[in-house]
Amino acid sequence: MINDPRSFTKLAVITGDHKASDPTKLGAAYGPEDLAAHAPMVAALESLNRFSVTVYNDHARLFERLAADRPDLAVNFCDTGIDNRPTRELNVPAGLELLDIPYTGATPQAIVLCFDKQIVRLVAEAIGIEVPREAWMPAAKGFEALPDFYPALLKPNAADGSVGITKDAVVRNDEEARRYLAFLRDTLPGRDVLWQEYLPGPEYGVGLIGNPAGQMTALPPLEVDFSRPPAGLNPILSFESKADPDSPYWTKIAFRRAAIDDATATRLTGWAGALFARLGLQDYGRFDFRCAADGRPKLMEVNPNPAWANDGKLAFMASFAGIAYPRMLEMIVDAAIARLSRLSE
């Protein structure tokens, strides 16, 4: 039985384990930039003066401690998985469900679906959303036969944090492709690969906060600004852009409000809403699109538990709408409370 949805005051904020290794970080460990993102998040939630906030950033006996503490609501900001293992991201909400602790964000089912990039593509295509041309390359069969379209973006079929997508992930001939496939085979052994049409146009992000059965807020679309990186670097959001503060991908790439017409913004928001409902997302989500050479946007990624940091895409999109960071976090929590209230009626 869930707690009374009208009395959520005791929050458990679950994040990645700061002490454990993490393959989505440079050097597989939390760095100063990662740790610095947590303090503003906690301060923002506390500044609302509505909740008592306890942070769980050590996964040793995590569920045992949660069972003893019995929070009213778990704010699941653990997008790294139990023990920072991406394949165990679903275990956080699954464990909370076993304890009958309500939580924010995606269900285990939604996380499983969105972790498999080809499944997301097939779902999107089935409901009329444009997607890049793509070939799935199962690791079990080896990578001897290559698809016949270039340029292509090569990436793991299942990964988070742009793991497996480096500055060399865009390939333009067989030699480059085989070199990168060898890199993926060595660094991520046994991982299936997606050979995806490289889209050279602008890249957009769409953020939604809320739920289909209640209020849903569509944040103004974001555009990735690739105008500043040095010539010769492929304009992509690579692993370096998220994990290496010394890389020009980190220092030179910026986010800005998308300069797109109303029709395009409406189309992207509509696609995001359709995917949100079909994939079973909850409370918030982020959807990434990129344009082909002819300007047509196509789906790249669905993020069921997107980055919550004050310098992340979702926070940027909220700021475009005049929504301060603490209020954005409050909207996510309130979306969960409203959803749980409807379930209890």
Residue, then its C-alpha position, 0 to 999 in steps of 0.5 A: m500500500i502506498n503512502d497517502p499522496r496528500s502527505f508527501t514531505k519526507l523525500a529520499v533522493i537516490t543518486g549514483d554511488h559516489k564511491a563506486s566506479d562508473p563507466t560513464k565517467l572519465g577514468a570510471a570514477y566521479g570527478p569534481e564536476d560530477l560531485a559539484a552537481h549534487a550540492p545545488m540539487v539538494a539545496a534547490l529541493e531544500s529551498l522549497n521549504r516543503f520537504s525533509v530531504t535525505v540523500y542516498n549516494d552510497h549503494a551499500r545496503l541501499f534498499e535495507r536502509l530505505a526499508a528502515d527509513r520509509p520515505d514518503l517518496a523516493v526521488n529517483f535521480c539514479d540514472t547510473g544504475i545500482d553500483n553505477r552499472p547501467t544495466r542495473e538502472l531498472n533495479v532502482p525502481a524495481g527495488l522500490e516497488l518491492l518495498d512499496i515505496p512510491y518514486t519519481g520517474a520511469t518504471p523498470q519496464a520503460i527503462v528496459l525499453c529505452f535502454d535498447k536503442q533499436i527497440v525505441r527506433l522500431v516503436a517510433e517508426a511504428i507510430g509515424i515518427e521519422v527515424p534515421r536509416e539504420a542497421w543492427m549489427p549483432a556482436a555474436k555474428g561479428f562485424e565482417a559484412l558492413p552496411d552500404f551507406y555512409p556517412a554513418l554514426l556507429k554506437p552501442n545498441a545499449a549504453d548510457g552517457s554516450v559511452g562508446i560514442t567518441k570523436d571518431a564515431v562518425v565514419r565515411n568509408d570501410e577503413e574508418a568503419r572497421r577501425y571503429l568497430a574494432f575499438l567498440r569490440d575491444t572496449l565494449p566486448g559482446r555489445d551489439v552495434l547500431w550503424q546509423e545514418y549520420l544526420p548532419g543538421p541541427e540537433y534539438g532536445v525536447g523536455l516534458i514534465g508531467n503525465p498524459a493523464g494529468q498536466m503535461t508541460a512541454l519546455p521550449p526546445l533546445e538546440v545544441d550549438f556546435s559552432r565553436p569546436p575546432a574545425g575537423l571535429n565531428p559535431i556530435l555529443s560524444f562521450e568527451s562532451k559529457a565526461d572530459p572537462d579538458s576536451p573541446y567537446w566539453t568546453k566549446i559545445a553549448f546549448r541555446r534556445a532552438a530557433i525553429d518555427d512553430a510548426t516544427a516545434t509543435r511536431l517535435t513536441g507532439w512526437a515527444g508526447a506520443l513516445f512518452a505515452r507509448l513507452g510508458l514514461q512517468d513524470y518527466g522525459r527528454f527526447d533528442f532529435r537531429c535533422a537530415a541534410d534536407g532539414r527533416p528532424k528524426l528521432m535520435e534518443v529517448n531519455p526516460n530519466p534524463a540528467w537532472a543537474n542544474d547545467g543539464k539540458l532539462a534545466f536549460m530548457a526550463s530556463f527558456a520558459g522562465i522556470a528556475y531550477p528549484r521550481m523545475l525539480e519541484m515540478i517533477v516531484d509534483a508530477a509524481i505526487a499528482r500521478l499517485s493521487r490519481l491512483s489512490e482515488 
